[in-house]
Amino acid sequence: MAKDEFQLTGNAAAIYEEQKVPAIFRPLALATLDILEIRDDDKVLDVACGTGIVGREIMKKLGPDGFVTGVDLNRGMIDVARELTKTDPLRHEWHVADVTAMPFEADTFSFAICQQGLQFFPDENAALREISRVLRPEGRVAITVWAGPSEFFTSLARALSRHVSEEVGQKSLAPFQYAGTATLPIRLTDIGFEDVDVRKLTIARRMLDPETAIPKEILGNPVGPAVSQRGEAVMQQIVSDVLSDLSYCIEGSELVAPQEANLITGKVR
């Protein structure tokens, strides 16, 4: 699967915000921001911002002079981000844009963050060079990428392969199959970053009422249309298989599975 094929369609952006953001992307954003220094006057660029959860959490930490700009190639994501921040339009700005050709002047931002986007960029190095271009001298960058699939997604991929197709099962694992973490510090250094550091974060993916949440998880994923075409009976078989497989992860009314991510940080020379 080509990286640029991992796009959401239809109402998947709204489902993503409803399901994936509280289950995993907000917890990851909070865990990441607990480690990073956010300054009151930072001008922040949220790269591959999705529905804007990272930018929204950063805004809570900024002073009155802080500002958050988000970019994403998926218009549906940007539409949701704009709707969620429409009551505070003077401190947020959202753009549909390619990360390799962003519509910003050089030296615009003091901090750039990319949460779970790098693994989908067709030209990673071009994207990293563009991020460097729009950062000021001493500007900071933070990138997170998943450190392999969780038990939940491994189980889900098996069920999708069994009931839909092997191709769909493998496609569902695309966000977790990034192989570039080991070389990323060297590439960032070559582009012009210094003090590059890699550390691991572990968070819990929490799914309240998993019988309802797992179908939403699937429908908020690019494999969703392929599963929907198979009908409700197939969806229920997938859910049943996952719940049986992960019975040890059930805590009361929740399914709780650990998920690891790599956090890579650096600053412009």
DRENDO-1510 file (C-alpha; in Angstrom, 1 decimal, always signed):
<recs>
REC; n; res; u; v; w
REC; 1; MET; +0.0; +0.0; +0.0 .
REC; 2; ALA; +1.4; +3.4; -1.0 .
REC; 3; LYS; +1.6; +5.8; +1.9 .
REC; 4; ASP; -0.7; +8.4; +0.3 .
REC; 5; GLU; -3.5; +5.8; +0.0 .
REC; 6; PHE; -4.1; +5.9; +3.8 .
REC; 7; GLN; -6.9; +8.6; +3.5 .
REC; 8; LEU; -10.2; +8.9; +5.3 .
REC; 9; THR; -13.4; +9.2; +3.3 .
REC; 10; GLY; -17.1; +10.1; +3.9 .
REC; 11; ASN; -17.9; +10.9; +7.6 .
REC; 12; ALA; -14.8; +9.1; +8.8 .
REC; 13; ALA; -13.2; +12.3; +10.1 .
REC; 14; ALA; -16.2; +12.8; +12.4 .
REC; 15; ILE; -16.0; +9.2; +13.6 .
REC; 16; TYR; -12.3; +9.7; +14.1 .
REC; 17; GLU; -12.9; +12.6; +16.4 .
REC; 18; GLU; -15.7; +10.8; +18.3 .
REC; 19; GLN; -13.9; +7.4; +18.7 .
REC; 20; LYS; -10.1; +7.6; +18.1 .
REC; 21; VAL; -9.4; +11.0; +19.7 .
REC; 22; PRO; -10.7; +10.1; +23.2 .
REC; 23; ALA; -9.5; +6.5; +23.0 .
REC; 24; ILE; -5.9; +7.1; +21.9 .
REC; 25; PHE; -5.0; +10.4; +20.3 .
REC; 26; ARG; -5.9; +12.7; +23.2 .
REC; 27; PRO; -4.1; +10.4; +25.8 .
REC; 28; LEU; -1.1; +10.4; +23.5 .
REC; 29; ALA; -1.2; +14.2; +23.1 .
REC; 30; LEU; -1.4; +14.6; +26.9 .
REC; 31; ALA; +1.5; +12.2; +27.6 .
REC; 32; THR; +3.6; +13.9; +25.0 .
REC; 33; LEU; +2.9; +17.4; +26.2 .
REC; 34; ASP; +3.7; +16.4; +29.8 .
REC; 35; ILE; +7.3; +15.9; +28.6 .
REC; 36; LEU; +7.6; +18.9; +26.3 .
REC; 37; GLU; +8.1; +22.5; +27.3 .
REC; 38; ILE; +5.4; +24.7; +25.9 .
REC; 39; ARG; +6.2; +28.4; +26.2 .
REC; 40; ASP; +3.5; +31.1; +26.7 .
REC; 41; ASP; +4.3; +32.9; +23.5 .
REC; 42; ASP; +5.0; +29.8; +21.2 .
REC; 43; LYS; +3.8; +30.0; +17.7 .
REC; 44; VAL; +2.9; +26.3; +17.1 .
REC; 45; LEU; +2.6; +24.3; +13.9 .
REC; 46; ASP; +0.6; +21.1; +14.2 .
REC; 47; VAL; +1.6; +19.0; +11.3 .
REC; 48; ALA; -0.8; +16.4; +10.0 .
REC; 49; CYS; -3.1; +17.8; +12.6 .
REC; 50; GLY; -6.2; +15.6; +11.9 .
REC; 51; THR; -9.1; +17.1; +13.8 .
REC; 52; GLY; -6.8; +19.2; +15.8 .
REC; 53; ILE; -6.6; +17.5; +19.2 .
REC; 54; VAL; -2.9; +18.2; +19.7 .
REC; 55; GLY; -3.3; +21.9; +18.8 .
REC; 56; ARG; -6.4; +22.2; +21.1 .
REC; 57; GLU; -4.5; +20.7; +24.0 .
REC; 58; ILE; -1.5; +23.0; +23.3 .
REC; 59; MET; -3.7; +26.0; +23.3 .
REC; 60; LYS; -4.6; +25.3; +26.9 .
REC; 61; LYS; -0.9; +25.8; +27.8 .
REC; 62; LEU; -0.3; +28.9; +25.8 .
REC; 63; GLY; -0.5; +32.5; +27.0 .
REC; 64; PRO; -2.4; +35.3; +25.2 .
REC; 65; ASP; +0.4; +35.7; +22.7 .
REC; 66; GLY; +0.5; +32.0; +21.7 .
REC; 67; PHE; -1.0; +30.8; +18.5 .
REC; 68; VAL; -1.6; +27.4; +16.9 .
REC; 69; THR; -1.7; +26.6; +13.1 .
REC; 70; GLY; -2.7; +23.2; +11.9 .
REC; 71; VAL; -2.1; +21.6; +8.5 .
REC; 72; ASP; -3.5; +18.4; +7.1 .
REC; 73; LEU; -4.0; +17.0; +3.6 .
REC; 74; ASN; -7.4; +15.6; +4.4 .
REC; 75; ARG; -10.1; +18.3; +4.0 .
REC; 76; GLY; -12.6; +16.4; +6.2 .
REC; 77; MET; -10.2; +16.5; +9.1 .
REC; 78; ILE; -9.7; +20.3; +8.7 .
REC; 79; ASP; -13.4; +20.9; +8.5 .
REC; 80; VAL; -13.9; +19.1; +11.8 .
REC; 81; ALA; -11.0; +21.0; +13.4 .
REC; 82; ARG; -12.5; +24.4; +12.3 .
REC; 83; GLU; -15.9; +23.5; +13.6 .
REC; 84; LEU; -14.4; +22.5; +17.0 .
REC; 85; THR; -12.5; +25.7; +17.4 .
REC; 86; LYS; -15.0; +28.2; +15.8 .
REC; 87; THR; -15.6; +29.9; +19.2 .
REC; 88; ASP; -11.9; +31.0; +19.4 .
REC; 89; PRO; -11.0; +31.8; +15.8 .
REC; 90; LEU; -8.3; +34.3; +16.5 .
REC; 91; ARG; -5.9; +31.8; +18.1 .
REC; 92; HIS; -6.3; +28.9; +15.7 .
REC; 93; GLU; -5.8; +28.6; +12.0 .
REC; 94; TRP; -6.3; +25.5; +10.0 .
REC; 95; HIS; -5.1; +24.8; +6.4 .
REC; 96; VAL; -5.6; +22.0; +3.9 .
REC; 97; ALA; -2.0; +21.7; +2.7 .
REC; 98; ASP; +0.7; +19.3; +1.7 .
REC; 99; VAL; +3.4; +19.1; +4.3 .
REC; 100; THR; +6.1; +19.2; +1.6 .
REC; 101; ALA; +4.9; +22.6; +0.4 .
REC; 102; MET; +3.3; +24.5; +3.3 .
REC; 103; PRO; +1.9; +28.0; +2.7 .
REC; 104; PHE; +4.1; +29.7; +5.3 .
REC; 105; GLU; +7.1; +32.0; +5.2 .
REC; 106; ALA; +10.4; +30.8; +6.5 .
REC; 107; ASP; +11.2; +31.2; +10.2 .
REC; 108; THR; +7.4; +31.5; +11.1 .
REC; 109; PHE; +7.1; +29.0; +14.0 .
REC; 110; SER; +8.9; +28.4; +17.3 .
REC; 111; PHE; +7.6; +24.9; +17.8 .
REC; 112; ALA; +6.3; +22.2; +15.4 .
REC; 113; ILE; +4.7; +18.9; +16.4 .
REC; 114; CYS; +3.6; +16.0; +14.3 .
REC; 115; GLN; +1.6; +13.3; +16.1 .
REC; 116; GLN; +1.3; +10.0; +14.1 .
REC; 117; GLY; +1.7; +11.6; +10.7 .
REC; 118; LEU; +5.2; +11.0; +9.6 .
REC; 119; GLN; +4.6; +7.4; +8.7 .
REC; 120; PHE; +2.1; +8.4; +6.0 .
REC; 121; PHE; +4.2; +11.0; +4.2 .
REC; 122; PRO; +5.2; +9.8; +0.8 .
REC; 123; ASP; +8.5; +11.8; +1.0 .
REC; 124; GLU; +9.5; +12.0; +4.7 .
REC; 125; ASN; +12.7; +13.8; +4.1 .
REC; 126; ALA; +11.1; +16.5; +2.0 .
REC; 127; ALA; +8.5; +16.9; +4.8 .
REC; 128; LEU; +11.2; +17.2; +7.5 .
REC; 129; ARG; +13.1; +19.8; +5.4 .
REC; 130; GLU; +9.9; +21.8; +5.0 .
REC; 131; ILE; +9.3; +21.7; +8.7 .
REC; 132; SER; +12.8; +22.9; +9.3 .
REC; 133; ARG; +12.3; +25.7; +6.8 .
REC; 134; VAL; +9.3; +27.2; +8.6 .
REC; 135; LEU; +10.9; +26.9; +12.0 .
REC; 136; ARG; +12.8; +29.8; +13.5 .
REC; 137; PRO; +16.5; +29.3; +14.6 .
REC; 138; GLU; +16.4; +27.4; +17.8 .
REC; 139; GLY; +12.8; +26.3; +16.9 .
REC; 140; ARG; +11.9; +22.9; +18.3 .
REC; 141; VAL; +10.3; +19.9; +16.7 .
REC; 142; ALA; +8.5; +16.9; +18.3 .
REC; 143; ILE; +7.4; +13.8; +16.3 .
REC; 144; THR; +5.6; +10.7; +17.6 .
REC; 145; VAL; +5.2; +7.4; +15.7 .
REC; 146; TRP; +3.8; +4.2; +17.0 .
REC; 147; ALA; +6.3; +1.6; +18.2 .
REC; 148; GLY; +4.6; -1.3; +16.6 .
REC; 149; PRO; +0.9; -2.5; +16.8 .
REC; 150; SER; -0.8; -3.0; +20.2 .
REC; 151; GLU; -2.4; -6.3; +21.2 .
REC; 152; PHE; -5.7; -4.7; +20.2 .
REC; 153; PHE; -4.7; -3.9; +16.6 .
REC; 154; THR; -2.9; -7.2; +16.1 .
REC; 155; SER; -6.1; -9.0; +17.1 .
REC; 156; LEU; -8.2; -6.8; +14.9 .
REC; 157; ALA; -5.9; -7.4; +11.9 .
REC; 158; ARG; -6.3; -11.1; +12.4 .
REC; 159; ALA; -10.1; -10.8; +12.5 .
REC; 160; LEU; -10.1; -8.6; +9.4 .
REC; 161; SER; -7.9; -11.0; +7.5 .
REC; 162; ARG; -10.1; -13.9; +8.5 .
REC; 163; HIS; -13.5; -12.3; +7.6 .
REC; 164; VAL; -12.7; -9.7; +4.9 .
REC; 165; SER; -9.3; -10.2; +3.3 .
REC; 166; GLU; -5.6; -10.5; +4.0 .
REC; 167; GLU; -5.1; -7.2; +2.2 .
REC; 168; VAL; -7.5; -5.4; +4.5 .
REC; 169; GLY; -6.0; -6.9; +7.6 .
REC; 170; GLN; -2.5; -5.8; +6.6 .
REC; 171; LYS; -3.8; -2.3; +5.6 .
REC; 172; SER; -5.2; -1.9; +9.1 .
REC; 173; LEU; -1.7; -2.2; +10.5 .
REC; 174; ALA; -0.2; +0.5; +8.3 .
REC; 175; PRO; +0.0; +3.1; +11.0 .
REC; 176; PHE; +2.1; +0.8; +13.2 .
REC; 177; GLN; +4.6; -0.5; +10.5 .
REC; 178; TYR; +6.9; +2.5; +10.4 .
REC; 179; ALA; +10.4; +1.3; +10.0 .
REC; 180; GLY; +12.3; +4.6; +10.0 .
REC; 181; THR; +12.7; +5.4; +13.7 .
REC; 182; ALA; +16.2; +4.0; +13.8 .
REC; 183; THR; +17.4; +6.3; +11.0 .
REC; 184; LEU; +15.3; +9.3; +11.9 .
REC; 185; PRO; +17.9; +11.0; +14.3 .
REC; 186; ILE; +20.5; +10.8; +11.6 .
REC; 187; ARG; +18.2; +12.2; +9.0 .
REC; 188; LEU; +17.1; +15.0; +11.3 .
REC; 189; THR; +20.7; +15.9; +12.0 .
REC; 190; ASP; +21.6; +15.9; +8.3 .
REC; 191; ILE; +18.7; +18.3; +7.6 .
REC; 192; GLY; +19.8; +20.7; +10.3 .
REC; 193; PHE; +18.4; +19.7; +13.7 .
REC; 194; GLU; +20.5; +19.2; +16.8 .
REC; 195; ASP; +20.0; +17.7; +20.3 .
REC; 196; VAL; +17.9; +14.9; +18.7 .
REC; 197; ASP; +16.5; +12.6; +21.3 .
REC; 198; VAL; +14.3; +9.4; +21.1 .
REC; 199; ARG; +12.3; +8.1; +24.0 .
REC; 200; LYS; +9.4; +5.7; +24.4 .
REC; 201; LEU; +5.9; +6.5; +25.7 .
REC; 202; THR; +3.4; +4.0; +26.9 .
REC; 203; ILE; -0.3; +4.9; +27.1 .
REC; 204; ALA; -3.5; +2.9; +27.4 .
REC; 205; ARG; -6.0; +2.7; +24.6 .
REC; 206; ARG; -9.3; +2.7; +26.5 .
REC; 207; MET; -12.5; +1.7; +24.7 .
REC; 208; LEU; -15.7; +2.2; +26.7 .
REC; 209; ASP; -18.4; -0.3; +25.6 .
REC; 210; PRO; -16.2; -2.2; +23.1 .
REC; 211; GLU; -19.1; -3.9; +21.3 .
REC; 212; THR; -20.1; -0.4; +20.1 .
REC; 213; ALA; -16.6; +1.1; +20.0 .
REC; 214; ILE; -14.9; -1.5; +17.9 .
REC; 215; PRO; -17.2; -1.0; +14.9 .
REC; 216; LYS; -16.6; +2.8; +15.2 .
REC; 217; GLU; -12.9; +2.1; +15.4 .
REC; 218; ILE; -13.1; +0.2; +12.1 .
REC; 219; LEU; -15.4; +2.7; +10.4 .
REC; 220; GLY; -13.0; +5.5; +11.4 .
REC; 221; ASN; -10.2; +3.7; +9.6 .
REC; 222; PRO; -9.5; +3.7; +5.8 .
REC; 223; VAL; -10.4; +0.0; +5.8 .
REC; 224; GLY; -13.9; +0.9; +7.0 .
REC; 225; PRO; -15.6; +1.0; +3.6 .
REC; 226; ALA; -14.3; -2.5; +2.7 .
REC; 227; VAL; -15.7; -3.9; +6.0 .
REC; 228; SER; -19.0; -2.1; +5.6 .
REC; 229; GLN; -19.5; -3.6; +2.2 .
REC; 230; ARG; -19.5; -7.1; +3.8 .
REC; 231; GLY; -22.5; -6.2; +5.9 .
REC; 232; GLU; -23.4; -6.1; +9.6 .
REC; 233; ALA; -23.0; -9.9; +10.1 .
REC; 234; VAL; -19.3; -9.7; +9.2 .
REC; 235; MET; -18.8; -6.7; +11.4 .
REC; 236; GLN; -20.2; -8.6; +14.3 .
REC; 237; GLN; -18.0; -11.6; +13.6 .
REC; 238; ILE; -15.0; -9.3; +13.7 .
REC; 239; VAL; -16.1; -7.8; +17.0 .
REC; 240; SER; -16.8; -11.2; +18.5 .
REC; 241; ASP; -13.4; -12.5; +17.5 .
REC; 242; VAL; -11.6; -9.5; +19.0 .
REC; 243; LEU; -13.5; -9.6; +22.3 .
REC; 244; SER; -12.8; -13.3; +22.6 .
REC; 245; ASP; -9.2; -12.9; +21.8 .
REC; 246; LEU; -8.7; -10.0; +24.2 .
REC; 247; SER; -10.9; -11.2; +27.1 .
REC; 248; TYR; -8.0; -10.6; +29.5 .
REC; 249; CYS; -8.0; -6.9; +28.5 .
REC; 250; ILE; -11.6; -6.3; +29.6 .
REC; 251; GLU; -11.9; -4.1; +32.7 .
REC; 252; GLY; -15.5; -3.7; +33.7 .
REC; 253; SER; -17.2; -2.0; +30.7 .
REC; 254; GLU; -13.9; -1.1; +29.0 .
REC; 255; LEU; -11.3; -2.7; +26.8 .
REC; 256; VAL; -7.9; -1.5; +27.9 .
REC; 257; ALA; -4.8; -2.3; +25.8 .
REC; 258; PRO; -1.4; -0.7; +26.2 .
REC; 259; GLN; +0.1; +1.1; +23.2 .
REC; 260; GLU; +3.7; +2.2; +22.8 .
REC; 261; ALA; +4.9; +5.2; +20.8 .
REC; 262; ASN; +8.3; +6.7; +20.1 .
REC; 263; LEU; +8.8; +10.4; +20.7 .
REC; 264; ILE; +11.6; +12.1; +18.7 .
REC; 265; THR; +12.6; +15.7; +19.6 .
REC; 266; GLY; +15.2; +18.1; +18.4 .
REC; 267; LYS; +15.8; +21.8; +17.6 .
REC; 268; VAL; +16.9; +23.8; +14.6 .
REC; 269; ARG; +20.6; +24.7; +14.7 .
</recs>
